[in-house]
Amino acid sequence: MQATARFLIVDDHPLFREALHSAVEMAYPDVDIIHATDLKNAIELIAEEKDFDLVLLDLNIPDVQGFEGLLRIRGLYPRLPVVVVSGHEESRVIAETLSHGAAGFIPKSSRRAELTRAIQHVIEGNIYVPEQYAPEAEEPEDARRRQMIARLSTLTPQQMRVLQMLREGLLNKQIAHELQVGETTIKAHVSEILRKLNVYSRTQAVIEMSKLDAADLIHGSEMRP
């Protein structure tokens, strides 16, 4: 970590921003702390500064839904540690936060001393979860969903575009026209999509995609190397 630590707090609630600010200063008295109230502002600040050591992110900010904020920052800046600080403290939420690449999860109900310990723990290179966190057994449907997200990550950008058009009900000829390629090329893309997703038909591929939400699709596309 650089001589003067630099943290970004992303939260639209001023009182909690100040609480986080105070907890960070307890751990690092000389820290440089910058605040953002929404995802757009946060990404602009990260792009401008480029040398943050840690992002403390609330899940519930105005311009995102669910895990979109975490996925967006992780996709753009995969080396930047992001710790989620949230009032949604269910085991399922914590588990999904970690599965999306967060460096930790801090409940908003935590006392300031715990916030400070959590931040130090992450800066030392560890993953932080609250002591009371007990991972739940993964449901079969959750396992299938996770597997499909992993398969999505193997698609190329062009294959993802073809898959989106299949979901919209377009025929091969229409997709070829939209992408300005030959119909034979689209047929090859479709065959490869079915193989990578481990499904046997276009219809099954569309059905499997309908079980995923927007954040899952974003995550799948951002996991690609």
Steps between C-alpha positions, in 0.01 A plus 500: 500500500622851422642724779172690532203266472213613280149363545177562312172485695194451278177560693214745454423523873704789652487374860632157408766650273626694801493186717708313242731798465563499875561123507753527217685782677526287815692240299696745287531850655672644191253348253369692200125433481279594207121468495259411218122485522426284195666255264552746214689738727699212651618370162595852389708547817674163461581582137640841598697397810612149393675429830233409755596228746144401586138570411230479769176452310138505613284265291199729526600814309265694267624399154541122545295192578625205701864420429533713186727754672738235629504319165564820308795610714646148510468471123673831432762478775553133594812572709329760719369349827130572558337443838121504512348682798128427515193488718395177325680255728346166402741208446378468141591864426844461658568180305397659170708810576809285543418293190499822296858574605464734797793517744261487791159579643442737793149527652381856549399400851868452592652714774772742398776285652382204291494715187858599572613139555326392181672767292842410645431131431431568130795735454721221636384286208226297668129449430280639777161359602315563827562249778135392504502413129423134436491395132178328404499177304470582131164416350503294177345790308771737625768252392347475151483879479864535602603239242311680223666833591839326476407360157389845385846630583647272231303669219676755282354852472358414157343179632343698787346736243363206301358347818325826592342510154387138536327604822325775304363238260704595194566243226850422373437708187393800709798468734735476201349821361533682834863396546585536131644150466402191304226267616751213506703695756192539720426128478856431616459744790173336604655153495787621716263677742301178547818304559641746755171532687453122495149520352358315201284765330448872451177472697674343798768771491232770512320323786822475703577869439150598614584354843781753545457866587679803353772497764581136421537581131726795578708281730530230236621746238748668738656167605630444148881519477 
